[in-house]
Amino acid sequence: MRDLVESIAKALVDHPDQVQVNAVEGEQVTVLELRVHPEDLGKVIGRQGRTAKSIRTLLGAAGMKLKKRFTLEILE
């Protein structure tokens, strides 16, 4: 799942070498923390959060297949 978020983010940004994804495991849910270059933050979030929402939708769909819950946090 970490690789999925990382590959999507790298395709969107201008500085793909600065994309970092950390997975924080919990009992119920796994939180994926995404860090990008400050200039690329807007590209990952998108207009009115549409791009971030789309990435979260993909995570939810892939998580259903694995029977796990994933959430995405975009960190500055």
MOPAC internal coordinates of N, CA, C and O (Angstrom, degrees):
PM7 1SCF
backbone

  N    0.0000 0     0.00 0     0.00 0    0    0    0
  C    1.4468 1     0.00 0     0.00 0    1    0    0
  C    1.5274 1   110.10 1     0.00 0    2    1    0
  O    1.2310 1   121.54 1   142.07 1    3    2    1
  N    1.3198 1   114.66 1   -37.93 1    3    2    1
  C    1.4567 1   120.89 1   178.33 1    5    3    2
  C    1.5228 1   110.32 1   -60.14 1    6    5    3
  O    1.2310 1   120.80 1   138.44 1    7    6    5
  N    1.3201 1   116.07 1   -41.56 1    7    6    5
  C    1.4665 1   121.05 1  -179.79 1    9    7    6
  C    1.5236 1   111.48 1   -66.60 1   10    9    7
  O    1.2310 1   120.31 1   145.28 1   11   10    9
  N    1.3244 1   117.01 1   -34.72 1   11   10    9
  C    1.4609 1   121.33 1   178.47 1   13   11   10
  C    1.5257 1   110.58 1   -62.22 1   14   13   11
  O    1.2310 1   120.43 1   129.94 1   15   14   13
  N    1.3263 1   116.78 1   -50.06 1   15   14   13
  C    1.4623 1   121.20 1  -179.84 1   17   15   14
  C    1.5235 1   110.23 1   -63.74 1   18   17   15
  O    1.2310 1   120.53 1   138.86 1   19   18   17
  N    1.3222 1   116.59 1   -41.14 1   19   18   17
  C    1.4593 1   120.56 1  -179.19 1   21   19   18
  C    1.5312 1   111.67 1   -63.59 1   22   21   19
  O    1.2310 1   120.18 1   137.06 1   23   22   21
  N    1.3231 1   117.26 1   -42.94 1   23   22   21
  C    1.4659 1   119.54 1  -178.98 1   25   23   22
  C    1.5286 1   111.50 1   -69.54 1   26   25   23
  O    1.2310 1   119.63 1   143.66 1   27   26   25
  N    1.3234 1   118.31 1   -36.34 1   27   26   25
  C    1.4637 1   121.20 1   176.50 1   29   27   26
  C    1.5233 1   109.77 1   -64.48 1   30   29   27
  O    1.2310 1   120.49 1   133.28 1   31   30   29
  N    1.3271 1   116.67 1   -46.72 1   31   30   29
  C    1.4638 1   121.04 1  -178.08 1   33   31   30
  C    1.5277 1   111.07 1   -64.16 1   34   33   31
  O    1.2310 1   120.09 1   138.61 1   35   34   33
  N    1.3161 1   117.43 1   -41.39 1   35   34   33
  C    1.4629 1   120.40 1  -179.91 1   37   35   34
  C    1.5187 1   112.16 1   -64.35 1   38   37   35
  O    1.2310 1   120.31 1   149.52 1   39   38   37
  N    1.3298 1   117.00 1   -30.48 1   39   38   37
  C    1.4567 1   120.67 1   178.61 1   41   39   38
  C    1.5297 1   111.70 1   -73.26 1   42   41   39
  O    1.2310 1   120.23 1   156.37 1   43   42   41
  N    1.3285 1   117.17 1   -23.63 1   43   42   41
  C    1.4631 1   121.29 1  -175.88 1   45   43   42
  C    1.5275 1   114.29 1   -89.56 1   46   45   43
  O    1.2310 1   119.92 1   149.40 1   47   46   45
  N    1.3159 1   117.75 1   -30.60 1   47   46   45
  C    1.4629 1   121.14 1  -167.07 1   49   47   46
  C    1.5308 1   113.21 1   -95.58 1   50   49   47
  O    1.2310 1   121.26 1   -13.81 1   51   50   49
  N    1.3492 1   115.20 1   166.19 1   51   50   49
  C    1.4623 1   121.64 1   176.07 1   53   51   50
  C    1.5261 1   112.13 1   -87.50 1   54   53   51
  O    1.2310 1   120.14 1   157.90 1   55   54   53
  N    1.3329 1   117.34 1   -22.10 1   55   54   53
  C    1.4669 1   122.84 1  -179.29 1   57   55   54
  C    1.5370 1   109.23 1  -117.66 1   58   57   55
  O    1.2310 1   119.77 1  -106.06 1   59   58   57
  N    1.3374 1   118.04 1    73.94 1   59   58   57
  C    1.4713 1   119.66 1  -176.16 1   61   59   58
  C    1.5273 1   113.95 1   -66.33 1   62   61   59
  O    1.2310 1   120.30 1   159.70 1   63   62   61
  N    1.3395 1   117.03 1   -20.30 1   63   62   61
  C    1.4607 1   119.62 1  -179.95 1   65   63   62
  C    1.5270 1   111.98 1   -72.76 1   66   65   63
  O    1.2310 1   119.69 1   164.86 1   67   66   65
  N    1.3310 1   118.19 1   -15.14 1   67   66   65
  C    1.4621 1   120.88 1  -178.66 1   69   67   66
  C    1.5294 1   112.98 1  -102.75 1   70   69   67
  O    1.2310 1   119.98 1  -166.26 1   71   70   69
  N    1.3167 1   117.64 1    13.74 1   71   70   69
  C    1.4620 1   121.31 1   177.15 1   73   71   70
  C    1.5224 1   108.54 1   -82.66 1   74   73   71
  O    1.2310 1   120.91 1   -52.73 1   75   74   73
  N    1.3359 1   115.86 1   127.27 1   75   74   73
  C    1.4713 1   121.48 1   178.12 1   77   75   74
  C    1.5188 1   108.95 1  -131.08 1   78   77   75
  O    1.2310 1   120.85 1   -44.87 1   79   78   77
  N    1.3278 1   115.99 1   135.13 1   79   78   77
  C    1.4560 1   120.98 1   176.81 1   81   79   78
  C    1.5214 1   107.89 1  -127.19 1   82   81   79
  O    1.2310 1   120.83 1   -56.90 1   83   82   81
  N    1.3332 1   116.01 1   123.10 1   83   82   81
  C    1.4623 1   121.86 1   176.68 1   85   83   82
  C    1.5119 1   108.63 1  -113.74 1   86   85   83
  O    1.2310 1   120.67 1   -43.16 1   87   86   85
  N    1.3216 1   116.33 1   136.84 1   87   86   85
  C    1.4634 1   121.32 1   177.87 1   89   87   86
  C    1.5217 1   108.88 1  -104.00 1   90   89   87
  O    1.2310 1   120.82 1   -54.80 1   91   90   89
  N    1.3365 1   116.03 1   125.20 1   91   90   89
  C    1.4588 1   122.15 1   177.25 1   93   91   90
  C    1.5250 1   107.15 1  -111.79 1   94   93   91
  O    1.2310 1   121.19 1   -69.63 1   95   94   93
  N    1.3234 1   115.32 1   110.37 1   95   94   93
  C    1.4629 1   120.88 1  -177.08 1   97   95   94
  C    1.5269 1   110.59 1   -79.79 1   98   97   95
  O    1.2310 1   120.88 1   -43.62 1   99   98   97
  N    1.3177 1   115.93 1   136.38 1   99   98   97
  C    1.4552 1   122.21 1   174.36 1  101   99   98
  C    1.5183 1   109.15 1  -127.36 1  102  101   99
  O    1.2310 1   120.62 1     1.62 1  103  102  101
  N    1.3264 1   116.43 1  -178.38 1  103  102  101
  C    1.4635 1   119.42 1   179.47 1  105  103  102
  C    1.5229 1   111.53 1   -68.72 1  106  105  103
  O    1.2310 1   120.92 1   131.00 1  107  106  105
  N    1.3282 1   115.84 1   -49.00 1  107  106  105
  C    1.4537 1   121.15 1  -175.29 1  109  107  106
  C    1.5287 1   113.18 1   -95.58 1  110  109  107
  O    1.2310 1   120.88 1   145.41 1  111  110  109
  N    1.3314 1   115.93 1   -34.59 1  111  110  109
  C    1.4580 1   119.67 1  -169.10 1  113  111  110
  C    1.5301 1   110.40 1  -139.41 1  114  113  111
  O    1.2310 1   120.78 1   -29.24 1  115  114  113
  N    1.3166 1   116.11 1   150.76 1  115  114  113
  C    1.4541 1   122.38 1   173.83 1  117  115  114
  C    1.5255 1   107.82 1  -106.68 1  118  117  115
  O    1.2310 1   120.67 1   -55.28 1  119  118  117
  N    1.3205 1   116.32 1   124.72 1  119  118  117
  C    1.4583 1   121.82 1  -179.42 1  121  119  118
  C    1.5229 1   108.52 1   -97.59 1  122  121  119
  O    1.2310 1   120.82 1   -54.96 1  123  122  121
  N    1.3083 1   116.04 1   125.04 1  123  122  121
  C    1.4589 1   121.51 1   176.20 1  125  123  122
  C    1.5222 1   107.95 1  -102.51 1  126  125  123
  O    1.2310 1   120.97 1   -62.11 1  127  126  125
  N    1.3177 1   115.76 1   117.89 1  127  126  125
  C    1.4604 1   121.65 1  -178.69 1  129  127  126
  C    1.5219 1   108.39 1   -98.94 1  130  129  127
  O    1.2310 1   120.92 1   -59.01 1  131  130  129
  N    1.3295 1   115.84 1   120.99 1  131  130  129
  C    1.4600 1   121.85 1  -177.53 1  133  131  130
  C    1.5205 1   109.36 1  -107.83 1  134  133  131
  O    1.2310 1   120.97 1   -54.77 1  135  134  133
  N    1.3303 1   115.74 1   125.23 1  135  134  133
  C    1.4709 1   121.74 1   174.65 1  137  135  134
  C    1.5145 1   108.02 1  -118.57 1  138  137  135
  O    1.2310 1   121.29 1   -45.36 1  139  138  137
  N    1.3428 1   115.15 1   134.64 1  139  138  137
  C    1.4629 1   121.08 1   176.83 1  141  139  138
  C    1.5239 1   108.36 1  -133.92 1  142  141  139
  O    1.2310 1   120.73 1    -9.43 1  143  142  141
  N    1.3168 1   116.21 1   170.57 1  143  142  141
  C    1.4629 1   122.28 1   175.53 1  145  143  142
  C    1.5331 1   108.05 1   -60.16 1  146  145  143
  O    1.2310 1   119.56 1   -38.72 1  147  146  145
  N    1.3333 1   118.44 1   141.28 1  147  146  145
  C    1.4807 1   120.26 1  -178.05 1  149  147  146
  C    1.5326 1   114.71 1   -54.09 1  150  149  147
  O    1.2310 1   119.92 1   147.72 1  151  150  149
  N    1.3216 1   117.76 1   -32.28 1  151  150  149
  C    1.4632 1   120.40 1   178.33 1  153  151  150
  C    1.5273 1   112.27 1   -68.99 1  154  153  151
  O    1.2310 1   120.30 1   155.09 1  155  154  153
  N    1.3346 1   117.04 1   -24.91 1  155  154  153
  C    1.4609 1   121.98 1  -176.18 1  157  155  154
  C    1.5266 1   113.45 1   -93.63 1  158  157  155
  O    1.2310 1   120.39 1   178.83 1  159  158  157
  N    1.3139 1   116.86 1    -1.17 1  159  158  157
  C    1.4636 1   120.67 1  -176.56 1  161  159  158
  C    1.5276 1   111.48 1   -59.37 1  162  161  159
  O    1.2310 1   120.31 1   136.71 1  163  162  161
  N    1.3105 1   117.02 1   -43.29 1  163  162  161
  C    1.4558 1   120.85 1   179.78 1  165  163  162
  C    1.5168 1   113.48 1   -64.96 1  166  165  163
  O    1.2310 1   120.35 1   147.63 1  167  166  165
  N    1.3202 1   116.95 1   -32.37 1  167  166  165
  C    1.4621 1   120.61 1   179.58 1  169  167  166
  C    1.5195 1   111.29 1   -70.31 1  170  169  167
  O    1.2310 1   120.50 1   144.87 1  171  170  169
  N    1.3233 1   116.65 1   -35.13 1  171  170  169
  C    1.4614 1   120.59 1  -179.56 1  173  171  170
  C    1.5279 1   110.36 1   -75.66 1  174  173  171
  O    1.2310 1   120.41 1   143.97 1  175  174  173
  N    1.3271 1   116.82 1   -36.03 1  175  174  173
  C    1.4648 1   120.17 1  -179.74 1  177  175  174
  C    1.5283 1   110.50 1   -77.91 1  178  177  175
  O    1.2310 1   120.00 1   135.94 1  179  178  177
  N    1.3218 1   117.60 1   -44.06 1  179  178  177
  C    1.4557 1   121.08 1   178.69 1  181  179  178
  C    1.5174 1   111.93 1    83.20 1  182  181  179
  O    1.2310 1   121.03 1    -6.79 1  183  182  181
  N    1.3155 1   115.63 1   173.21 1  183  182  181
  C    1.4624 1   120.50 1   178.69 1  185  183  182
  C    1.5093 1   109.93 1   -68.51 1  186  185  183
  O    1.2310 1   121.35 1   -54.46 1  187  186  185
  N    1.3168 1   115.02 1   125.54 1  187  186  185
  C    1.4654 1   123.70 1  -178.93 1  189  187  186
  C    1.5322 1   111.60 1    53.88 1  190  189  187
  O    1.2310 1   120.73 1  -152.53 1  191  190  189
  N    1.3265 1   116.21 1    27.47 1  191  190  189
  C    1.4672 1   120.80 1   176.03 1  193  191  190
  C    1.5155 1   114.93 1    76.37 1  194  193  191
  O    1.2310 1   119.81 1  -163.01 1  195  194  193
  N    1.3124 1   117.96 1    16.99 1  195  194  193
  C    1.4674 1   120.55 1  -175.67 1  197  195  194
  C    1.5230 1   112.84 1   -66.54 1  198  197  195
  O    1.2310 1   120.16 1   138.82 1  199  198  197
  N    1.3305 1   117.29 1   -41.18 1  199  198  197
  C    1.4663 1   119.95 1  -179.28 1  201  199  198
  C    1.5219 1   110.59 1   -66.82 1  202  201  199
  O    1.2310 1   120.45 1   136.06 1  203  202  201
  N    1.3295 1   116.75 1   -43.94 1  203  202  201
  C    1.4676 1   120.36 1   178.23 1  205  203  202
  C    1.5277 1   110.30 1   -62.75 1  206  205  203
  O    1.2310 1   120.50 1   140.15 1  207  206  205
  N    1.3113 1   116.64 1   -39.85 1  207  206  205
  C    1.4669 1   120.30 1   179.33 1  209  207  206
  C    1.5298 1   110.55 1   -64.46 1  210  209  207
  O    1.2310 1   120.49 1   141.32 1  211  210  209
  N    1.3247 1   116.67 1   -38.68 1  211  210  209
  C    1.4659 1   120.64 1   178.50 1  213  211  210
  C    1.5250 1   111.46 1   -65.06 1  214  213  211
  O    1.2310 1   120.62 1   138.42 1  215  214  213
  N    1.3290 1   116.43 1   -41.58 1  215  214  213
  C    1.4661 1   119.79 1   177.93 1  217  215  214
  C    1.5268 1   109.84 1   -63.75 1  218  217  215
  O    1.2310 1   120.36 1   139.04 1  219  218  217
  N    1.3311 1   116.91 1   -40.96 1  219  218  217
  C    1.4719 1   120.70 1   178.20 1  221  219  218
  C    1.5261 1   111.27 1   -64.36 1  222  221  219
  O    1.2310 1   120.21 1   144.00 1  223  222  221
  N    1.3321 1   117.21 1   -36.00 1  223  222  221
  C    1.4629 1   121.06 1   177.70 1  225  223  222
  C    1.5281 1   110.33 1   -64.83 1  226  225  223
  O    1.2310 1   120.74 1   136.54 1  227  226  225
  N    1.3267 1   116.19 1   -43.46 1  227  226  225
  C    1.4696 1   119.67 1   176.95 1  229  227  226
  C    1.5238 1   111.52 1   -61.79 1  230  229  227
  O    1.2310 1   120.51 1   139.51 1  231  230  229
  N    1.3353 1   116.63 1   -40.49 1  231  230  229
  C    1.4656 1   120.50 1   177.61 1  233  231  230
  C    1.5245 1   110.98 1   -62.04 1  234  233  231
  O    1.2310 1   120.92 1   138.13 1  235  234  233
  N    1.3191 1   115.85 1   -41.87 1  235  234  233
  C    1.4649 1   119.97 1   179.43 1  237  235  234
  C    1.5165 1   111.76 1   -63.44 1  238  237  235
  O    1.2310 1   120.59 1   136.92 1  239  238  237
  N    1.3279 1   116.48 1   -43.08 1  239  238  237
  C    1.4658 1   120.59 1  -179.57 1  241  239  238
  C    1.5245 1   111.59 1   -66.95 1  242  241  239
  O    1.2310 1   120.73 1   136.84 1  243  242  241
  N    1.3251 1   116.22 1   -43.16 1  243  242  241
  C    1.4687 1   119.39 1   178.74 1  245  243  242
  C    1.5239 1   110.50 1   -68.52 1  246  245  243
  O    1.2310 1   120.51 1   145.44 1  247  246  245
  N    1.3307 1   116.63 1   -34.56 1  247  246  245
  C    1.4645 1   120.58 1   178.36 1  249  247  246
  C    1.5133 1   112.75 1   -66.19 1  250  249  247
  O    1.2310 1   120.64 1   145.99 1  251  250  249
  N    1.3331 1   116.39 1   -34.01 1  251  250  249
  C    1.4673 1   120.11 1   177.85 1  253  251  250
  C    1.5214 1   110.56 1   -61.34 1  254  253  251
  O    1.2310 1   121.34 1   141.50 1  255  254  253
  N    1.3108 1   115.05 1   -38.50 1  255  254  253
  C    1.4620 1   119.81 1  -179.57 1  257  255  254
  C    1.5346 1   110.87 1   -66.62 1  258  257  255
  O    1.2310 1   121.06 1   143.72 1  259  258  257
  N    1.3437 1   115.57 1   -36.28 1  259  258  257
  C    1.4663 1   120.99 1   179.64 1  261  259  258
  C    1.5338 1   112.56 1   -88.75 1  262  261  259
  O    1.2310 1   120.75 1   175.63 1  263  262  261
  N    1.3396 1   116.17 1    -4.37 1  263  262  261
  C    1.4703 1   122.73 1  -178.34 1  265  263  262
  C    1.5231 1   111.51 1    60.12 1  266  265  263
  O    1.2310 1   121.19 1  -137.69 1  267  266  265
  N    1.3448 1   115.32 1    42.31 1  267  266  265
  C    1.4596 1   122.78 1   176.08 1  269  267  266
  C    1.5109 1   108.32 1  -135.98 1  270  269  267
  O    1.2310 1   120.49 1   -20.70 1  271  270  269
  N    1.3327 1   116.66 1   159.30 1  271  270  269
  C    1.4612 1   121.89 1   176.51 1  273  271  270
  C    1.5206 1   109.50 1  -107.25 1  274  273  271
  O    1.2310 1   121.44 1   -45.01 1  275  274  273
  N    1.3140 1   114.86 1   134.99 1  275  274  273
  C    1.4601 1   121.16 1   178.95 1  277  275  274
  C    1.5173 1   108.75 1  -127.94 1  278  277  275
  O    1.2310 1   120.72 1   -38.95 1  279  278  277
  N    1.3285 1   116.23 1   141.05 1  279  278  277
  C    1.4625 1   120.58 1   172.37 1  281  279  278
  C    1.5215 1   107.44 1  -126.26 1  282  281  279
  O    1.2310 1   121.50 1   -26.11 1  283  282  281
  N    1.3182 1   114.73 1   153.89 1  283  282  281
  C    1.4647 1   121.22 1  -178.88 1  285  283  282
  C    1.5229 1   109.09 1  -114.71 1  286  285  283
  O    1.2310 1   120.77 1   -52.02 1  287  286  285
  N    1.3198 1   116.14 1   127.98 1  287  286  285
  C    1.4519 1   121.52 1   172.52 1  289  287  286
  C    1.5243 1   108.01 1  -118.33 1  290  289  287
  O    1.2310 1   121.22 1   -53.14 1  291  290  289
  N    1.3276 1   115.27 1   126.86 1  291  290  289
  C    1.4555 1   120.51 1   178.45 1  293  291  290
  C    1.5244 1   107.95 1   -99.09 1  294  293  291
  O    1.2310 1   120.72 1   -66.11 1  295  294  293
  N    1.3235 1   116.24 1   113.89 1  295  294  293
  C    1.4562 1   122.33 1  -174.86 1  297  295  294
  C    1.5202 1   110.91 1   -98.68 1  298  297  295
  O    1.2310 1   121.21 1   -31.72 1  299  298  297
  N    1.3250 1   115.28 1   148.28 1  299  298  297
  C    1.4725 1   120.31 1   178.19 1  301  299  298
  C    1.5073 1   110.50 1   -84.50 1  302  301  299
  O    1.2310 1   120.10 1   180.00 1  303  302  301

